[in-house]
Amino acid sequence: MTKRFIFLGLVATTLFFSSCKDDEEKEIEPANIEFRDDADLYLISAEGDTINMLDIEIADDDYSRETGLMYRESMEENQGMLFVYNRESMRNFYMKNTYIPLDLVFFDADSTIVSFQKDAQPLDESILPSEVPAQFILEINAGLSERWNLKTGDRFSVPQ
């Protein structure tokens, strides 16, 4: 009986360590997150001229707002993510699990730019606040807000 317990113990130990070894050698591939083109967004100067048109992914529920552009490897120049909230409030973002450097453009309830956080660095968990209450936040590739000369008073439009 004792030999049987020893034998079963050795078999269980061997199976345990061999299964752990297999787990260590397996490489888990993260799921590739594809960009979802939900709408066209037009950036419009305070004078009424079209600055640029973007394909945007809309984040308008808790899950999509919490994950945002996390785990994305890249984003095209003409793409962005628009975060939509029910009301204006002070907004705070961070770059946890975000691999793309971004510019954050904060808009009020009238879709007018009220502040920026430019050149947010990948994986940085520092708080990136709006300077004033905002209802919409547009994330675009870092440097584009400068290149497009976006400024407070410009706005966006999403045609239906």
N, C-alpha and C positions, 0 to 999 in steps of 0.2 A: 504494500500500500504506500509506503514511504517513497519507494522508487517511482511509483506512478505519479505522486505529487511533484517530485523533483523533475521528472520528465516533462510533465505538463507546465511547470514553472519555467523550464528552459525553453520550451516551445513558445510560450506566451511572451517571454522576454525577447526571443529572437524575432518574433513577428512584430513586436512593438518597435524595436530599434530599426528593423528593416523598413517598416512603414514610415517612420520618422525620416529616415535617410531619403526615401523616395520623395517625400514632401519637400525636403530641402532642395532637391535637384530640379523640381518642377518650377518653371518660370511662368508666373501668372502675367498674362498680357492684359493691360487695361483696355476697356472698351473704347473704341474710337467714337468720339462724339461728333456727329455730323452737324454742320450749321443748318438751321431751319429758317428758311426765308419766309417770315410771317407777314411782312409788309414792306412798303417803300416809305422811307422817311426823307423829307426834303429839309435841308438846313437853309434858312432864309435870313438874309442880312436885315438889320434894323431899317434899312432903306427899301426893303422889299425885293431885293435881287436874290435869285437862287444861288447859293454858295456851292452846294453839292447834293447829290441824291445817294442814299445808302439803302442797301438791303438790310433789314433788321430782324433780329429775333426778339420777340417780346417776352419779358419776364413779368408776369402779372399775377402770379400766385406765390404762396409762401415758399414752396419747394424751388421753383425756378428763380425766385429772387435770392434765396439763400445759396444756391449753387452757382448762379450766374455763369461766368465763363471759366469756372474751375475745370481743370484737367484738359483744357483745350491746348493743342500744340501750336496752333496758328490761327490767324483770321485775315481774310483778304482786306485790302485797303478800302473797298467799297462796302464793307460789312460792319455791323455794330450790334450791340444789345441795348435795348431800351427797357429800363426798369420802370414799371408803372405802379404807383401807389394810389390809394383812395383819396388822400388829402396831403396837403403840404405839411411838412415837419422837418426838423433837423435830421439829416441823414448821415450815417456813418458807414463807410465801406472799408474793406481791407483786401489784401491780395493772397490770402491763404489758398494754397493749392491752385493758384493761377499762374500759368507759365508764360503769359504774354504780357509785355509791358503795355500799359494802358493810359489813356487820358480819360478822366471822368468829367462829364459836362452836366452840371446841375441846372434844372429848369424849374420854374415856378408853375402854378396851376394854369397860367395862361400860355404855357409852352415857351416862355422867354428865358434865355440863359441868365442865371443869377450868380453862378460861381463855377470854378474849375478846380480840379486836382490833376495836375499834369505830370506825366512821366512816372506813374505809379509802377514800382519795381516788382517783378515776379517774386512770389513767395514771401513778400514782406507783410508782416501782420500788424504793422503800425496802422492806427486809425486814420482814415482819410475822410474828414468831415466836410459837409457843405458849409459854406460861410453863413448862409441864411436858410430859412426853410425852403425845401424843394419837394416837388411831387413826382418829377420825372428825372431819371438819370440815364445818360447815354454813355456807354463805354465804347471807345474806338481805340485803334492802335495808337500807341504813344507817338507824339510828335505831330499828329494830324491836326489837332486844334490850332497849333502854331502855323503849320503850313497853309491851312485854310483861312487863317486870320480870324478865327471865331472870337467874338467878344461879348461881354454882357450887353444885353439888349437885342442880340440876334435871337432867333426862335426856330422852332421846328414845326413841320406840318406832316401829318400822316393821312393822306386822302383815303376815303372809304372805298 
